[in-house]
Amino acid sequence: MSEKELGKKWDRCLADTAIKLGSGLGLGIVFSVLFFKRRTWPISFGSGAGLGMAYANCQNDLKLHYLQPRSQKE
């Protein structure tokens, strides 16, 4: 894997993390205000879920290079 390719993967990971974390945070705030009487746990849960999904995606994307494709039998 070249250095440029690795840099692109890291850029995608950081962008994906920002989007998922922001979405989870936003949904947590909305649910907190509308349904849970302004408690903080929906915000924490939404942020954690977004961060966890982003981490899993980045881990999969970075490990993809090391996985060997299966040989296809015809």
mmCIF file of the N, C-alpha and C atoms, coordinates in Angstrom:
data_MODEL
# 
_entry.id   MODEL 
# 
loop_
_atom_site.group_PDB 
_atom_site.id 
_atom_site.type_symbol 
_atom_site.label_atom_id 
_atom_site.label_alt_id 
_atom_site.label_comp_id 
_atom_site.label_asym_id 
_atom_site.label_entity_id 
_atom_site.label_seq_id 
_atom_site.pdbx_PDB_ins_code 
_atom_site.Cartn_x 
_atom_site.Cartn_y 
_atom_site.Cartn_z 
_atom_site.occupancy 
_atom_site.B_iso_or_equiv 
_atom_site.pdbx_formal_charge 
_atom_site.auth_seq_id 
_atom_site.auth_comp_id 
_atom_site.auth_asym_id 
_atom_site.auth_atom_id 
_atom_site.pdbx_PDB_model_num 
ATOM 1   N N  . MET A 1 1  ? 0.858   -1.163  0.000   1.00 0.00 ? 1  MET A N  1 
ATOM 2   C CA . MET A 1 1  ? 0.000   0.000   0.000   1.00 0.00 ? 1  MET A CA 1 
ATOM 3   C C  . MET A 1 1  ? 0.909   1.232   0.000   1.00 0.00 ? 1  MET A C  1 
ATOM 4   N N  . SER A 1 2  ? 0.632   2.130   -0.890  1.00 0.00 ? 2  SER A N  1 
ATOM 5   C CA . SER A 1 2  ? 1.466   3.324   -0.978  1.00 0.00 ? 2  SER A CA 1 
ATOM 6   C C  . SER A 1 2  ? 1.074   4.326   0.107   1.00 0.00 ? 2  SER A C  1 
ATOM 7   N N  . GLU A 1 3  ? 1.952   5.266   0.336   1.00 0.00 ? 3  GLU A N  1 
ATOM 8   C CA . GLU A 1 3  ? 1.717   6.279   1.355   1.00 0.00 ? 3  GLU A CA 1 
ATOM 9   C C  . GLU A 1 3  ? 0.529   7.165   0.984   1.00 0.00 ? 3  GLU A C  1 
ATOM 10  N N  . LYS A 1 4  ? 0.383   7.430   -0.308  1.00 0.00 ? 4  LYS A N  1 
ATOM 11  C CA . LYS A 1 4  ? -0.725  8.260   -0.768  1.00 0.00 ? 4  LYS A CA 1 
ATOM 12  C C  . LYS A 1 4  ? -2.066  7.551   -0.560  1.00 0.00 ? 4  LYS A C  1 
ATOM 13  N N  . GLU A 1 5  ? -2.078  6.251   -0.828  1.00 0.00 ? 5  GLU A N  1 
ATOM 14  C CA . GLU A 1 5  ? -3.297  5.460   -0.648  1.00 0.00 ? 5  GLU A CA 1 
ATOM 15  C C  . GLU A 1 5  ? -3.677  5.387   0.839   1.00 0.00 ? 5  GLU A C  1 
ATOM 16  N N  . LEU A 1 6  ? -2.679  5.228   1.699   1.00 0.00 ? 6  LEU A N  1 
ATOM 17  C CA . LEU A 1 6  ? -2.930  5.196   3.138   1.00 0.00 ? 6  LEU A CA 1 
ATOM 18  C C  . LEU A 1 6  ? -3.463  6.544   3.625   1.00 0.00 ? 6  LEU A C  1 
ATOM 19  N N  . GLY A 1 7  ? -2.918  7.625   3.084   1.00 0.00 ? 7  GLY A N  1 
ATOM 20  C CA . GLY A 1 7  ? -3.408  8.957   3.442   1.00 0.00 ? 7  GLY A CA 1 
ATOM 21  C C  . GLY A 1 7  ? -4.855  9.168   3.048   1.00 0.00 ? 7  GLY A C  1 
ATOM 22  N N  . LYS A 1 8  ? -5.227  8.661   1.890   1.00 0.00 ? 8  LYS A N  1 
ATOM 23  C CA . LYS A 1 8  ? -6.624  8.774   1.451   1.00 0.00 ? 8  LYS A CA 1 
ATOM 24  C C  . LYS A 1 8  ? -7.555  7.980   2.371   1.00 0.00 ? 8  LYS A C  1 
ATOM 25  N N  . LYS A 1 9  ? -7.087  6.805   2.800   1.00 0.00 ? 9  LYS A N  1 
ATOM 26  C CA . LYS A 1 9  ? -7.914  5.997   3.704   1.00 0.00 ? 9  LYS A CA 1 
ATOM 27  C C  . LYS A 1 9  ? -8.097  6.715   5.042   1.00 0.00 ? 9  LYS A C  1 
ATOM 28  N N  . TRP A 1 10 ? -7.035  7.325   5.554   1.00 0.00 ? 10 TRP A N  1 
ATOM 29  C CA . TRP A 1 10 ? -7.152  8.059   6.807   1.00 0.00 ? 10 TRP A CA 1 
ATOM 30  C C  . TRP A 1 10 ? -8.078  9.269   6.660   1.00 0.00 ? 10 TRP A C  1 
ATOM 31  N N  . ASP A 1 11 ? -8.003  9.942   5.523   1.00 0.00 ? 11 ASP A N  1 
ATOM 32  C CA . ASP A 1 11 ? -8.899  11.070  5.288   1.00 0.00 ? 11 ASP A CA 1 
ATOM 33  C C  . ASP A 1 11 ? -10.357 10.623  5.274   1.00 0.00 ? 11 ASP A C  1 
ATOM 34  N N  . ARG A 1 12 ? -10.622 9.487   4.606   1.00 0.00 ? 12 ARG A N  1 
ATOM 35  C CA . ARG A 1 12 ? -11.988 8.950   4.592   1.00 0.00 ? 12 ARG A CA 1 
ATOM 36  C C  . ARG A 1 12 ? -12.439 8.564   5.992   1.00 0.00 ? 12 ARG A C  1 
ATOM 37  N N  . CYS A 1 13 ? -11.528 7.985   6.767   1.00 0.00 ? 13 CYS A N  1 
ATOM 38  C CA . CYS A 1 13 ? -11.871 7.596   8.134   1.00 0.00 ? 13 CYS A CA 1 
ATOM 39  C C  . CYS A 1 13 ? -12.217 8.808   9.000   1.00 0.00 ? 13 CYS A C  1 
ATOM 40  N N  . LEU A 1 14 ? -11.417 9.846   8.897   1.00 0.00 ? 14 LEU A N  1 
ATOM 41  C CA . LEU A 1 14 ? -11.689 11.042  9.693   1.00 0.00 ? 14 LEU A CA 1 
ATOM 42  C C  . LEU A 1 14 ? -12.984 11.723  9.276   1.00 0.00 ? 14 LEU A C  1 
ATOM 43  N N  . ALA A 1 15 ? -13.244 11.776  7.977   1.00 0.00 ? 15 ALA A N  1 
ATOM 44  C CA . ALA A 1 15 ? -14.494 12.373  7.504   1.00 0.00 ? 15 ALA A CA 1 
ATOM 45  C C  . ALA A 1 15 ? -15.690 11.530  7.951   1.00 0.00 ? 15 ALA A C  1 
ATOM 46  N N  . ASP A 1 16 ? -15.572 10.208  7.845   1.00 0.00 ? 16 ASP A N  1 
ATOM 47  C CA . ASP A 1 16 ? -16.647 9.311   8.267   1.00 0.00 ? 16 ASP A CA 1 
ATOM 48  C C  . ASP A 1 16 ? -16.895 9.444   9.768   1.00 0.00 ? 16 ASP A C  1 
ATOM 49  N N  . THR A 1 17 ? -15.820 9.564   10.545  1.00 0.00 ? 17 THR A N  1 
ATOM 50  C CA . THR A 1 17 ? -15.955 9.726   11.988  1.00 0.00 ? 17 THR A CA 1 
ATOM 51  C C  . THR A 1 17 ? -16.669 11.026  12.326  1.00 0.00 ? 17 THR A C  1 
ATOM 52  N N  . ALA A 1 18 ? -16.309 12.097  11.664  1.00 0.00 ? 18 ALA A N  1 
ATOM 53  C CA . ALA A 1 18 ? -16.954 13.388  11.932  1.00 0.00 ? 18 ALA A CA 1 
ATOM 54  C C  . ALA A 1 18 ? -18.443 13.336  11.594  1.00 0.00 ? 18 ALA A C  1 
ATOM 55  N N  . ILE A 1 19 ? -18.774 12.715  10.483  1.00 0.00 ? 19 ILE A N  1 
ATOM 56  C CA . ILE A 1 19 ? -20.182 12.636  10.071  1.00 0.00 ? 19 ILE A CA 1 
ATOM 57  C C  . ILE A 1 19 ? -20.987 11.773  11.042  1.00 0.00 ? 19 ILE A C  1 
ATOM 58  N N  . LYS A 1 20 ? -20.472 10.591  11.368  1.00 0.00 ? 20 LYS A N  1 
ATOM 59  C CA . LYS A 1 20 ? -21.211 9.681   12.240  1.00 0.00 ? 20 LYS A CA 1 
ATOM 60  C C  . LYS A 1 20 ? -21.303 10.209  13.672  1.00 0.00 ? 20 LYS A C  1 
ATOM 61  N N  . LEU A 1 21 ? -20.226 10.794  14.166  1.00 0.00 ? 21 LEU A N  1 
ATOM 62  C CA . LEU A 1 21 ? -20.253 11.366  15.509  1.00 0.00 ? 21 LEU A CA 1 
ATOM 63  C C  . LEU A 1 21 ? -21.237 12.539  15.564  1.00 0.00 ? 21 LEU A C  1 
ATOM 64  N N  . GLY A 1 22 ? -21.199 13.396  14.566  1.00 0.00 ? 22 GLY A N  1 
ATOM 65  C CA . GLY A 1 22 ? -22.132 14.531  14.522  1.00 0.00 ? 22 GLY A CA 1 
ATOM 66  C C  . GLY A 1 22 ? -23.573 14.087  14.393  1.00 0.00 ? 22 GLY A C  1 
ATOM 67  N N  . SER A 1 23 ? -23.817 13.072  13.594  1.00 0.00 ? 23 SER A N  1 
ATOM 68  C CA . SER A 1 23 ? -25.184 12.561  13.444  1.00 0.00 ? 23 SER A CA 1 
ATOM 69  C C  . SER A 1 23 ? -25.691 11.940  14.738  1.00 0.00 ? 23 SER A C  1 
ATOM 70  N N  . GLY A 1 24 ? -24.841 11.145  15.377  1.00 0.00 ? 24 GLY A N  1 
ATOM 71  C CA . GLY A 1 24 ? -25.232 10.538  16.648  1.00 0.00 ? 24 GLY A CA 1 
ATOM 72  C C  . GLY A 1 24 ? -25.474 11.583  17.719  1.00 0.00 ? 24 GLY A C  1 
ATOM 73  N N  . LEU A 1 25 ? -24.622 12.586  17.756  1.00 0.00 ? 25 LEU A N  1 
ATOM 74  C CA . LEU A 1 25 ? -24.792 13.670  18.718  1.00 0.00 ? 25 LEU A CA 1 
ATOM 75  C C  . LEU A 1 25 ? -26.092 14.428  18.455  1.00 0.00 ? 25 LEU A C  1 
ATOM 76  N N  . GLY A 1 26 ? -26.352 14.737  17.191  1.00 0.00 ? 26 GLY A N  1 
ATOM 77  C CA . GLY A 1 26 ? -27.580 15.453  16.842  1.00 0.00 ? 26 GLY A CA 1 
ATOM 78  C C  . GLY A 1 26 ? -28.836 14.665  17.177  1.00 0.00 ? 26 GLY A C  1 
ATOM 79  N N  . LEU A 1 27 ? -28.839 13.385  16.829  1.00 0.00 ? 27 LEU A N  1 
ATOM 80  C CA . LEU A 1 27 ? -29.996 12.552  17.155  1.00 0.00 ? 27 LEU A CA 1 
ATOM 81  C C  . LEU A 1 27 ? -30.151 12.406  18.668  1.00 0.00 ? 27 LEU A C  1 
ATOM 82  N N  . GLY A 1 28 ? -29.039 12.294  19.376  1.00 0.00 ? 28 GLY A N  1 
ATOM 83  C CA . GLY A 1 28 ? -29.105 12.215  20.835  1.00 0.00 ? 28 GLY A CA 1 
ATOM 84  C C  . GLY A 1 28 ? -29.706 13.468  21.444  1.00 0.00 ? 28 GLY A C  1 
ATOM 85  N N  . ILE A 1 29 ? -29.343 14.616  20.923  1.00 0.00 ? 29 ILE A N  1 
ATOM 86  C CA . ILE A 1 29 ? -29.903 15.882  21.426  1.00 0.00 ? 29 ILE A CA 1 
ATOM 87  C C  . ILE A 1 29 ? -31.395 15.953  21.144  1.00 0.00 ? 29 ILE A C  1 
ATOM 88  N N  . VAL A 1 30 ? -31.791 15.581  19.935  1.00 0.00 ? 30 VAL A N  1 
ATOM 89  C CA . VAL A 1 30 ? -33.212 15.623  19.573  1.00 0.00 ? 30 VAL A CA 1 
ATOM 90  C C  . VAL A 1 30 ? -34.021 14.684  20.468  1.00 0.00 ? 30 VAL A C  1 
ATOM 91  N N  . PHE A 1 31 ? -33.555 13.454  20.632  1.00 0.00 ? 31 PHE A N  1 
ATOM 92  C CA . PHE A 1 31 ? -34.274 12.509  21.482  1.00 0.00 ? 31 PHE A CA 1 
ATOM 93  C C  . PHE A 1 31 ? -34.277 12.953  22.939  1.00 0.00 ? 31 PHE A C  1 
ATOM 94  N N  . SER A 1 32 ? -33.190 13.548  23.384  1.00 0.00 ? 32 SER A N  1 
ATOM 95  C CA . SER A 1 32 ? -33.117 14.037  24.754  1.00 0.00 ? 32 SER A CA 1 
ATOM 96  C C  . SER A 1 32 ? -34.144 15.137  25.006  1.00 0.00 ? 32 SER A C  1 
ATOM 97  N N  . VAL A 1 33 ? -34.256 16.056  24.076  1.00 0.00 ? 33 VAL A N  1 
ATOM 98  C CA . VAL A 1 33 ? -35.175 17.181  24.252  1.00 0.00 ? 33 VAL A CA 1 
ATOM 99  C C  . VAL A 1 33 ? -36.632 16.748  24.080  1.00 0.00 ? 33 VAL A C  1 
ATOM 100 N N  . LEU A 1 34 ? -36.900 15.917  23.072  1.00 0.00 ? 34 LEU A N  1 
ATOM 101 C CA . LEU A 1 34 ? -38.286 15.576  22.767  1.00 0.00 ? 34 LEU A CA 1 
ATOM 102 C C  . LEU A 1 34 ? -38.870 14.470  23.648  1.00 0.00 ? 34 LEU A C  1 
ATOM 103 N N  . PHE A 1 35 ? -38.075 13.466  23.986  1.00 0.00 ? 35 PHE A N  1 
ATOM 104 C CA . PHE A 1 35 ? -38.648 12.291  24.624  1.00 0.00 ? 35 PHE A CA 1 
ATOM 105 C C  . PHE A 1 35 ? -38.153 11.996  26.038  1.00 0.00 ? 35 PHE A C  1 
ATOM 106 N N  . PHE A 1 36 ? -36.983 12.459  26.415  1.00 0.00 ? 36 PHE A N  1 
ATOM 107 C CA . PHE A 1 36 ? -36.388 12.026  27.678  1.00 0.00 ? 36 PHE A CA 1 
ATOM 108 C C  . PHE A 1 36 ? -36.144 13.146  28.674  1.00 0.00 ? 36 PHE A C  1 
ATOM 109 N N  . LYS A 1 37 ? -36.930 14.180  28.622  1.00 0.00 ? 37 LYS A N  1 
ATOM 110 C CA . LYS A 1 37 ? -36.902 15.273  29.605  1.00 0.00 ? 37 LYS A CA 1 
ATOM 111 C C  . LYS A 1 37 ? -35.504 15.850  29.838  1.00 0.00 ? 37 LYS A C  1 
ATOM 112 N N  . ARG A 1 38 ? -34.794 16.020  28.756  1.00 0.00 ? 38 ARG A N  1 
ATOM 113 C CA . ARG A 1 38 ? -33.469 16.647  28.755  1.00 0.00 ? 38 ARG A CA 1 
ATOM 114 C C  . ARG A 1 38 ? -32.447 15.923  29.621  1.00 0.00 ? 38 ARG A C  1 
ATOM 115 N N  . ARG A 1 39 ? -32.489 14.638  29.597  1.00 0.00 ? 39 ARG A N  1 
ATOM 116 C CA . ARG A 1 39 ? -31.463 13.849  30.273  1.00 0.00 ? 39 ARG A CA 1 
ATOM 117 C C  . ARG A 1 39 ? -30.255 13.747  29.348  1.00 0.00 ? 39 ARG A C  1 
ATOM 118 N N  . THR A 1 40 ? -29.105 13.428  29.903  1.00 0.00 ? 40 THR A N  1 
ATOM 119 C CA . THR A 1 40 ? -27.880 13.425  29.100  1.00 0.00 ? 40 THR A CA 1 
ATOM 120 C C  . THR A 1 40 ? -27.547 12.071  28.489  1.00 0.00 ? 40 THR A C  1 
ATOM 121 N N  . TRP A 1 41 ? -28.141 10.985  28.976  1.00 0.00 ? 41 TRP A N  1 
ATOM 122 C CA . TRP A 1 41 ? -27.740 9.678   28.472  1.00 0.00 ? 41 TRP A CA 1 
ATOM 123 C C  . TRP A 1 41 ? -28.055 9.472   26.990  1.00 0.00 ? 41 TRP A C  1 
ATOM 124 N N  . PRO A 1 42 ? -29.158 10.015  26.418  1.00 0.00 ? 42 PRO A N  1 
ATOM 125 C CA . PRO A 1 42 ? -29.342 9.822   24.971  1.00 0.00 ? 42 PRO A CA 1 
ATOM 126 C C  . PRO A 1 42 ? -28.250 10.492  24.135  1.00 0.00 ? 42 PRO A C  1 
ATOM 127 N N  . ILE A 1 43 ? -27.727 11.598  24.621  1.00 0.00 ? 43 ILE A N  1 
ATOM 128 C CA . ILE A 1 43 ? -26.645 12.288  23.913  1.00 0.00 ? 43 ILE A CA 1 
ATOM 129 C C  . ILE A 1 43 ? -25.385 11.435  23.944  1.00 0.00 ? 43 ILE A C  1 
ATOM 130 N N  . SER A 1 44 ? -25.075 10.891  25.125  1.00 0.00 ? 44 SER A N  1 
ATOM 131 C CA . SER A 1 44 ? -23.900 10.022  25.255  1.00 0.00 ? 44 SER A CA 1 
ATOM 132 C C  . SER A 1 44 ? -24.061 8.753   24.431  1.00 0.00 ? 44 SER A C  1 
ATOM 133 N N  . PHE A 1 45 ? -25.247 8.180   24.472  1.00 0.00 ? 45 PHE A N  1 
ATOM 134 C CA . PHE A 1 45 ? -25.493 6.956   23.718  1.00 0.00 ? 45 PHE A CA 1 
ATOM 135 C C  . PHE A 1 45 ? -25.372 7.201   22.213  1.00 0.00 ? 45 PHE A C  1 
ATOM 136 N N  . GLY A 1 46 ? -25.967 8.276   21.718  1.00 0.00 ? 46 GLY A N  1 
ATOM 137 C CA . GLY A 1 46 ? -25.893 8.593   20.291  1.00 0.00 ? 46 GLY A CA 1 
ATOM 138 C C  . GLY A 1 46 ? -24.472 8.880   19.833  1.00 0.00 ? 46 GLY A C  1 
ATOM 139 N N  . SER A 1 47 ? -23.733 9.615   20.645  1.00 0.00 ? 47 SER A N  1 
ATOM 140 C CA . SER A 1 47 ? -22.337 9.910   20.299  1.00 0.00 ? 47 SER A CA 1 
ATOM 141 C C  . SER A 1 47 ? -21.495 8.643   20.308  1.00 0.00 ? 47 SER A C  1 
ATOM 142 N N  . GLY A 1 48 ? -21.707 7.805   21.304  1.00 0.00 ? 48 GLY A N  1 
ATOM 143 C CA . GLY A 1 48 ? -20.954 6.556   21.396  1.00 0.00 ? 48 GLY A CA 1 
ATOM 144 C C  . GLY A 1 48 ? -21.268 5.604   20.250  1.00 0.00 ? 48 GLY A C  1 
ATOM 145 N N  . ALA A 1 49 ? -22.539 5.531   19.882  1.00 0.00 ? 49 ALA A N  1 
ATOM 146 C CA . ALA A 1 49 ? -22.921 4.664   18.771  1.00 0.00 ? 49 ALA A CA 1 
ATOM 147 C C  . ALA A 1 49 ? -22.309 5.161   17.459  1.00 0.00 ? 49 ALA A C  1 
ATOM 148 N N  . GLY A 1 50 ? -22.347 6.459   17.230  1.00 0.00 ? 50 GLY A N  1 
ATOM 149 C CA . GLY A 1 50 ? -21.739 7.019   16.025  1.00 0.00 ? 50 GLY A CA 1 
ATOM 150 C C  . GLY A 1 50 ? -20.236 6.805   15.980  1.00 0.00 ? 50 GLY A C  1 
ATOM 151 N N  . LEU A 1 51 ? -19.592 7.005   17.115  1.00 0.00 ? 51 LEU A N  1 
ATOM 152 C CA . LEU A 1 51 ? -18.151 6.808   17.182  1.00 0.00 ? 51 LEU A CA 1 
ATOM 153 C C  . LEU A 1 51 ? -17.790 5.336   16.998  1.00 0.00 ? 51 LEU A C  1 
ATOM 154 N N  . GLY A 1 52 ? -18.587 4.457   17.571  1.00 0.00 ? 52 GLY A N  1 
ATOM 155 C CA . GLY A 1 52 ? -18.341 3.025   17.421  1.00 0.00 ? 52 GLY A CA 1 
ATOM 156 C C  . GLY A 1 52 ? -18.495 2.555   15.987  1.00 0.00 ? 52 GLY A C  1 
ATOM 157 N N  . MET A 1 53 ? -19.527 3.051   15.300  1.00 0.00 ? 53 MET A N  1 
ATOM 158 C CA . MET A 1 53 ? -19.713 2.681   13.894  1.00 0.00 ? 53 MET A CA 1 
ATOM 159 C C  . MET A 1 53 ? -18.565 3.201   13.038  1.00 0.00 ? 53 MET A C  1 
ATOM 160 N N  . ALA A 1 54 ? -18.135 4.419   13.310  1.00 0.00 ? 54 ALA A N  1 
ATOM 161 C CA . ALA A 1 54 ? -17.012 4.985   12.542  1.00 0.00 ? 54 ALA A CA 1 
ATOM 162 C C  . ALA A 1 54 ? -15.732 4.206   12.799  1.00 0.00 ? 54 ALA A C  1 
ATOM 163 N N  . TYR A 1 55 ? -15.503 3.806   14.039  1.00 0.00 ? 55 TYR A N  1 
ATOM 164 C CA . TYR A 1 55 ? -14.306 3.030   14.374  1.00 0.00 ? 55 TYR A CA 1 
ATOM 165 C C  . TYR A 1 55 ? -14.315 1.684   13.647  1.00 0.00 ? 55 TYR A C  1 
ATOM 166 N N  . ALA A 1 56 ? -15.468 1.028   13.645  1.00 0.00 ? 56 ALA A N  1 
ATOM 167 C CA . ALA A 1 56 ? -15.576 -0.267  12.970  1.00 0.00 ? 56 ALA A CA 1 
ATOM 168 C C  . ALA A 1 56 ? -15.340 -0.116  11.462  1.00 0.00 ? 56 ALA A C  1 
ATOM 169 N N  . ASN A 1 57 ? -15.883 0.921   10.866  1.00 0.00 ? 57 ASN A N  1 
ATOM 170 C CA . ASN A 1 57 ? -15.674 1.148   9.432   1.00 0.00 ? 57 ASN A CA 1 
ATOM 171 C C  . ASN A 1 57 ? -14.207 1.416   9.119   1.00 0.00 ? 57 ASN A C  1 
ATOM 172 N N  . CYS A 1 58 ? -13.559 2.229   9.940   1.00 0.00 ? 58 CYS A N  1 
ATOM 173 C CA . CYS A 1 58 ? -12.137 2.536   9.718   1.00 0.00 ? 58 CYS A CA 1 
ATOM 174 C C  . CYS A 1 58 ? -11.272 1.298   9.905   1.00 0.00 ? 58 CYS A C  1 
ATOM 175 N N  . GLN A 1 59 ? -11.579 0.521   10.920  1.00 0.00 ? 59 GLN A N  1 
ATOM 176 C CA . GLN A 1 59 ? -10.821 -0.691  11.172  1.00 0.00 ? 59 GLN A CA 1 
ATOM 177 C C  . GLN A 1 59 ? -10.946 -1.647  9.986   1.00 0.00 ? 59 GLN A C  1 
ATOM 178 N N  . ASN A 1 60 ? -12.148 -1.787  9.463   1.00 0.00 ? 60 ASN A N  1 
ATOM 179 C CA . ASN A 1 60 ? -12.373 -2.655  8.314   1.00 0.00 ? 60 ASN A CA 1 
ATOM 180 C C  . ASN A 1 60 ? -11.661 -2.114  7.073   1.00 0.00 ? 60 ASN A C  1 
ATOM 181 N N  . ASP A 1 61 ? -11.727 -0.834  6.857   1.00 0.00 ? 61 ASP A N  1 
ATOM 182 C CA . ASP A 1 61 ? -11.112 -0.222  5.681   1.00 0.00 ? 61 ASP A CA 1 
ATOM 183 C C  . ASP A 1 61 ? -9.585  -0.354  5.717   1.00 0.00 ? 61 ASP A C  1 
ATOM 184 N N  . LEU A 1 62 ? -8.988  -0.185  6.891   1.00 0.00 ? 62 LEU A N  1 
ATOM 185 C CA . LEU A 1 62 ? -7.538  -0.269  6.999   1.00 0.00 ? 62 LEU A CA 1 
ATOM 186 C C  . LEU A 1 62 ? -7.034  -1.714  6.969   1.00 0.00 ? 62 LEU A C  1 
ATOM 187 N N  . LYS A 1 63 ? -7.840  -2.655  7.440   1.00 0.00 ? 63 LYS A N  1 
ATOM 188 C CA . LYS A 1 63 ? -7.452  -4.064  7.408   1.00 0.00 ? 63 LYS A CA 1 
ATOM 189 C C  . LYS A 1 63 ? -7.683  -4.694  6.044   1.00 0.00 ? 63 LYS A C  1 
ATOM 190 N N  . LEU A 1 64 ? -8.465  -4.064  5.207   1.00 0.00 ? 64 LEU A N  1 
ATOM 191 C CA . LEU A 1 64 ? -8.839  -4.626  3.920   1.00 0.00 ? 64 LEU A CA 1 
ATOM 192 C C  . LEU A 1 64 ? -7.615  -4.939  3.069   1.00 0.00 ? 64 LEU A C  1 
ATOM 193 N N  . HIS A 1 65 ? -6.580  -4.152  3.217   1.00 0.00 ? 65 HIS A N  1 
ATOM 194 C CA . HIS A 1 65 ? -5.359  -4.350  2.434   1.00 0.00 ? 65 HIS A CA 1 
ATOM 195 C C  . HIS A 1 65 ? -4.671  -5.664  2.812   1.00 0.00 ? 65 HIS A C  1 
ATOM 196 N N  . TYR A 1 66 ? -4.762  -6.039  4.077   1.00 0.00 ? 66 TYR A N  1 
ATOM 197 C CA . TYR A 1 66 ? -4.033  -7.215  4.547   1.00 0.00 ? 66 TYR A CA 1 
ATOM 198 C C  . TYR A 1 66 ? -4.785  -8.525  4.310   1.00 0.00 ? 66 TYR A C  1 
ATOM 199 N N  . LEU A 1 67 ? -6.056  -8.443  4.004   1.00 0.00 ? 67 LEU A N  1 
ATOM 200 C CA . LEU A 1 67 ? -6.821  -9.651  3.737   1.00 0.00 ? 67 LEU A CA 1 
ATOM 201 C C  . LEU A 1 67 ? -6.527  -10.137 2.325   1.00 0.00 ? 67 LEU A C  1 
ATOM 202 N N  . GLN A 1 68 ? -6.350  -11.401 2.185   1.00 0.00 ? 68 GLN A N  1 
ATOM 203 C CA . GLN A 1 68 ? -6.073  -11.960 0.871   1.00 0.00 ? 68 GLN A CA 1 
ATOM 204 C C  . GLN A 1 68 ? -7.377  -12.410 0.233   1.00 0.00 ? 68 GLN A C  1 
ATOM 205 N N  . PRO A 1 69 ? -7.579  -12.089 -1.019  1.00 0.00 ? 69 PRO A N  1 
ATOM 206 C CA . PRO A 1 69 ? -8.813  -12.526 -1.673  1.00 0.00 ? 69 PRO A CA 1 
ATOM 207 C C  . PRO A 1 69 ? -8.833  -14.044 -1.829  1.00 0.00 ? 69 PRO A C  1 
ATOM 208 N N  . ARG A 1 70 ? -10.026 -14.618 -1.730  1.00 0.00 ? 70 ARG A N  1 
ATOM 209 C CA . ARG A 1 70 ? -10.158 -16.052 -1.916  1.00 0.00 ? 70 ARG A CA 1 
ATOM 210 C C  . ARG A 1 70 ? -10.042 -16.383 -3.399  1.00 0.00 ? 70 ARG A C  1 
ATOM 211 N N  . SER A 1 71 ? -9.485  -17.529 -3.649  1.00 0.00 ? 71 SER A N  1 
ATOM 212 C CA . SER A 1 71 ? -9.417  -17.964 -5.050  1.00 0.00 ? 71 SER A CA 1 
ATOM 213 C C  . SER A 1 71 ? -10.784 -18.501 -5.439  1.00 0.00 ? 71 SER A C  1 
ATOM 214 N N  . GLN A 1 72 ? -11.252 -18.103 -6.587  1.00 0.00 ? 72 GLN A N  1 
ATOM 215 C CA . GLN A 1 72 ? -12.580 -18.521 -7.046  1.00 0.00 ? 72 GLN A CA 1 
ATOM 216 C C  . GLN A 1 72 ? -12.461 -19.780 -7.864  1.00 0.00 ? 72 GLN A C  1 
ATOM 217 N N  . LYS A 1 73 ? -13.271 -20.753 -7.496  1.00 0.00 ? 73 LYS A N  1 
ATOM 218 C CA . LYS A 1 73 ? -13.284 -22.006 -8.253  1.00 0.00 ? 73 LYS A CA 1 
ATOM 219 C C  . LYS A 1 73 ? -14.395 -21.942 -9.290  1.00 0.00 ? 73 LYS A C  1 
ATOM 220 N N  . GLU A 1 74 ? -14.073 -22.365 -10.460 1.00 0.00 ? 74 GLU A N  1 
ATOM 221 C CA . GLU A 1 74 ? -15.062 -22.306 -11.530 1.00 0.00 ? 74 GLU A CA 1 
ATOM 222 C C  . GLU A 1 74 ? -15.657 -23.667 -11.802 1.00 0.00 ? 74 GLU A C  1 
# 
